[in-house]
Amino acid sequence: MAKKAKKRKYSKGAAKKVGRAMKKRKAGTLRSGRSGRKVKSKKQAIAIGLSEARKKGAKVPKKKRSKKS
């Protein structure tokens, strides 16, 4: 049996945006949106990269919504 080709969850453009955000974080020049504070966590840098990719129209899964109880 031949293996089914796996579709990409994230496009190459999205990966580039995240990579750029990670490099900026490491250099200490990545700032968060509204407050303009310096980003220190890797998770936040990834989130910024993905949101930039979404704005550009790259293939990125939708944000996960939190459930309200």
Backbone as JSON Lines, residues from 0, in Angstrom:
{"i":0,"aa":"M","n":[0.82,-1.2,0.0],"ca":[0.0,0.0,0.0],"c":[0.86,1.26,0.0]}
{"i":1,"aa":"A","n":[0.47,2.21,-0.8],"ca":[1.19,3.48,-0.85],"c":[0.7,4.39,0.27]}
{"i":2,"aa":"K","n":[1.64,5.12,0.87],"ca":[1.27,6.04,1.94],"c":[0.62,7.28,1.35]}
{"i":3,"aa":"K","n":[-0.39,7.78,2.03],"ca":[-1.08,8.99,1.6],"c":[-0.22,10.2,1.96]}
{"i":4,"aa":"A","n":[-0.08,11.11,1.02],"ca":[0.72,12.31,1.27],"c":[0.05,13.16,2.34]}
{"i":5,"aa":"K","n":[0.84,13.63,3.29],"ca":[0.31,14.43,4.38],"c":[0.27,15.9,3.98]}
{"i":6,"aa":"K","n":[-0.87,16.54,4.22],"ca":[-1.0,17.96,3.91],"c":[-0.36,18.77,5.01]}
{"i":7,"aa":"R","n":[0.22,19.89,4.62],"ca":[0.84,20.78,5.59],"c":[-0.2,21.53,6.4]}
{"i":8,"aa":"K","n":[0.0,21.62,7.7],"ca":[-0.89,22.43,8.54],"c":[-0.56,23.9,8.38]}
{"i":9,"aa":"Y","n":[0.73,24.2,8.32],"ca":[1.2,25.58,8.18],"c":[1.96,25.71,6.87]}
{"i":10,"aa":"S","n":[1.79,26.83,6.2],"ca":[2.49,27.05,4.93],"c":[3.96,27.41,5.19]}
{"i":11,"aa":"K","n":[4.75,27.4,4.14],"ca":[6.17,27.76,4.27],"c":[6.3,29.23,4.67]}
{"i":12,"aa":"G","n":[5.4,30.05,4.15],"ca":[5.41,31.48,4.5],"c":[5.17,31.7,5.98]}
{"i":13,"aa":"A","n":[4.28,30.89,6.57],"ca":[4.01,31.0,8.0],"c":[5.24,30.59,8.8]}
{"i":14,"aa":"A","n":[5.92,29.55,8.34],"ca":[7.13,29.09,9.03],"c":[8.21,30.16,9.0]}
{"i":15,"aa":"K","n":[8.31,30.88,7.89],"ca":[9.3,31.97,7.77],"c":[8.99,33.09,8.74]}
{"i":16,"aa":"K","n":[7.7,33.43,8.87],"ca":[7.28,34.5,9.78],"c":[7.62,34.14,11.23]}
{"i":17,"aa":"V","n":[7.35,32.88,11.59],"ca":[7.64,32.43,12.95],"c":[9.15,32.44,13.18]}
{"i":18,"aa":"G","n":[9.91,31.98,12.2],"ca":[11.37,31.99,12.32],"c":[11.92,33.39,12.5]}
{"i":19,"aa":"R","n":[11.35,34.34,11.77],"ca":[11.79,35.73,11.86],"c":[11.48,36.29,13.26]}
{"i":20,"aa":"A","n":[10.29,35.96,13.77],"ca":[9.89,36.43,15.09],"c":[10.81,35.85,16.17]}
{"i":21,"aa":"M","n":[11.19,34.58,16.01],"ca":[12.08,33.94,16.99],"c":[13.46,34.6,16.98]}
{"i":22,"aa":"K","n":[13.96,34.94,15.8],"ca":[15.26,35.6,15.7],"c":[15.21,36.99,16.34]}
{"i":23,"aa":"K","n":[14.11,37.71,16.1],"ca":[13.94,39.04,16.69],"c":[13.87,38.95,18.21]}
{"i":24,"aa":"R","n":[13.18,37.9,18.72],"ca":[13.09,37.72,20.17],"c":[14.46,37.49,20.77]}
{"i":25,"aa":"K","n":[15.25,36.65,20.09],"ca":[16.59,36.33,20.6],"c":[17.49,37.57,20.59]}
{"i":26,"aa":"A","n":[17.29,38.42,19.57],"ca":[18.08,39.64,19.48],"c":[17.59,40.7,20.48]}
{"i":27,"aa":"G","n":[16.36,40.5,21.0],"ca":[15.81,41.44,21.98],"c":[15.08,42.6,21.36]}
{"i":28,"aa":"T","n":[14.68,42.48,20.09],"ca":[14.01,43.58,19.41],"c":[12.53,43.31,19.14]}
{"i":29,"aa":"L","n":[12.04,42.14,19.53],"ca":[10.62,41.8,19.3],"c":[9.78,42.43,20.39]}
{"i":30,"aa":"R","n":[8.76,43.18,19.99],"ca":[7.89,43.87,20.93],"c":[6.46,43.39,20.75]}
{"i":31,"aa":"S","n":[5.71,43.37,21.85],"ca":[4.31,42.95,21.77],"c":[3.48,44.11,21.24]}
{"i":32,"aa":"G","n":[2.28,43.78,20.77],"ca":[1.42,44.74,20.09],"c":[1.09,46.01,20.81]}
{"i":33,"aa":"R","n":[0.08,45.97,21.66],"ca":[-0.48,47.2,22.22],"c":[0.44,47.86,23.23]}
{"i":34,"aa":"S","n":[1.0,47.09,24.14],"ca":[1.81,47.68,25.21],"c":[3.21,48.05,24.73]}
{"i":35,"aa":"G","n":[3.72,47.34,23.74],"ca":[5.06,47.62,23.23],"c":[6.17,47.08,24.12]}
{"i":36,"aa":"R","n":[5.81,46.16,25.02],"ca":[6.81,45.56,25.9],"c":[7.66,44.55,25.15]}
{"i":37,"aa":"K","n":[8.89,44.35,25.63],"ca":[9.78,43.38,25.02],"c":[9.27,41.97,25.28]}
{"i":38,"aa":"V","n":[9.25,41.14,24.23],"ca":[8.79,39.76,24.34],"c":[9.94,38.89,24.83]}
{"i":39,"aa":"K","n":[9.66,38.08,25.88],"ca":[10.7,37.23,26.45],"c":[10.44,35.75,26.22]}
{"i":40,"aa":"S","n":[9.16,35.34,26.12],"ca":[8.86,33.91,26.01],"c":[8.81,33.44,24.56]}
{"i":41,"aa":"K","n":[9.21,32.17,24.37],"ca":[9.18,31.57,23.03],"c":[7.75,31.43,22.53]}
{"i":42,"aa":"K","n":[6.84,31.05,23.43],"ca":[5.44,30.87,23.05],"c":[4.84,32.15,22.5]}
{"i":43,"aa":"Q","n":[5.14,33.26,23.14],"ca":[4.61,34.55,22.7],"c":[5.2,34.94,21.35]}
{"i":44,"aa":"A","n":[6.49,34.64,21.13],"ca":[7.13,34.95,19.86],"c":[6.49,34.14,18.74]}
{"i":45,"aa":"I","n":[6.19,32.87,18.99],"ca":[5.53,32.02,18.0],"c":[4.15,32.56,17.69]}
{"i":46,"aa":"A","n":[3.41,32.97,18.72],"ca":[2.07,33.51,18.53],"c":[2.09,34.78,17.69]}
{"i":47,"aa":"I","n":[3.08,35.63,17.9],"ca":[3.21,36.86,17.12],"c":[3.5,36.52,15.66]}
{"i":48,"aa":"G","n":[4.41,35.57,15.44],"ca":[4.74,35.15,14.07],"c":[3.55,34.58,13.33]}
{"i":49,"aa":"L","n":[2.75,33.75,14.02],"ca":[1.57,33.15,13.4],"c":[0.5,34.2,13.11]}
{"i":50,"aa":"S","n":[0.32,35.16,14.01],"ca":[-0.7,36.18,13.76],"c":[-0.3,37.08,12.59]}
{"i":51,"aa":"E","n":[1.0,37.35,12.44],"ca":[1.48,38.12,11.29],"c":[1.24,37.34,10.0]}
{"i":52,"aa":"A","n":[1.47,36.03,10.06],"ca":[1.25,35.18,8.88],"c":[-0.23,35.15,8.5]}
{"i":53,"aa":"R","n":[-1.11,35.1,9.52],"ca":[-2.56,35.13,9.27],"c":[-2.96,36.41,8.55]}
{"i":54,"aa":"K","n":[-2.4,37.54,9.0],"ca":[-2.72,38.83,8.4],"c":[-2.29,38.88,6.93]}
{"i":55,"aa":"K","n":[-1.18,38.22,6.61],"ca":[-0.68,38.19,5.24],"c":[-1.43,37.19,4.36]}
{"i":56,"aa":"G","n":[-2.26,36.34,4.99],"ca":[-3.05,35.37,4.23],"c":[-2.39,34.02,4.06]}
{"i":57,"aa":"A","n":[-1.38,33.72,4.88],"ca":[-0.71,32.42,4.8],"c":[-1.61,31.34,5.39]}
{"i":58,"aa":"K","n":[-1.32,30.1,5.04],"ca":[-2.12,28.98,5.53],"c":[-1.73,28.67,6.97]}
{"i":59,"aa":"V","n":[-2.62,29.04,7.88],"ca":[-2.41,28.84,9.31],"c":[-3.74,28.41,9.91]}
{"i":60,"aa":"P","n":[-3.77,27.36,10.75],"ca":[-5.03,26.97,11.38],"c":[-5.61,28.11,12.22]}
{"i":61,"aa":"K","n":[-6.92,28.08,12.41],"ca":[-7.59,29.12,13.19],"c":[-7.14,29.07,14.64]}
{"i":62,"aa":"K","n":[-7.26,30.22,15.32],"ca":[-6.94,30.29,16.74],"c":[-7.88,29.39,17.51]}
{"i":63,"aa":"K","n":[-7.38,28.76,18.56],"ca":[-8.24,27.94,19.41],"c":[-8.93,28.85,20.4]}
{"i":64,"aa":"R","n":[-10.24,28.73,20.49],"ca":[-11.03,29.55,21.41],"c":[-11.13,28.85,22.76]}
{"i":65,"aa":"S","n":[-11.06,29.64,23.82],"ca":[-11.22,29.04,25.15],"c":[-12.71,28.87,25.44]}
{"i":66,"aa":"K","n":[-13.0,27.81,26.17],"ca":[-14.4,27.52,26.52],"c":[-14.78,28.3,27.76]}
{"i":67,"aa":"K","n":[-15.91,28.95,27.71],"ca":[-16.42,29.67,28.88],"c":[-17.33,28.76,29.67]}
{"i":68,"aa":"S","n":[-17.13,28.72,30.96],"ca":[-17.97,27.84,31.78],"c":[-19.06,28.58,32.52]}
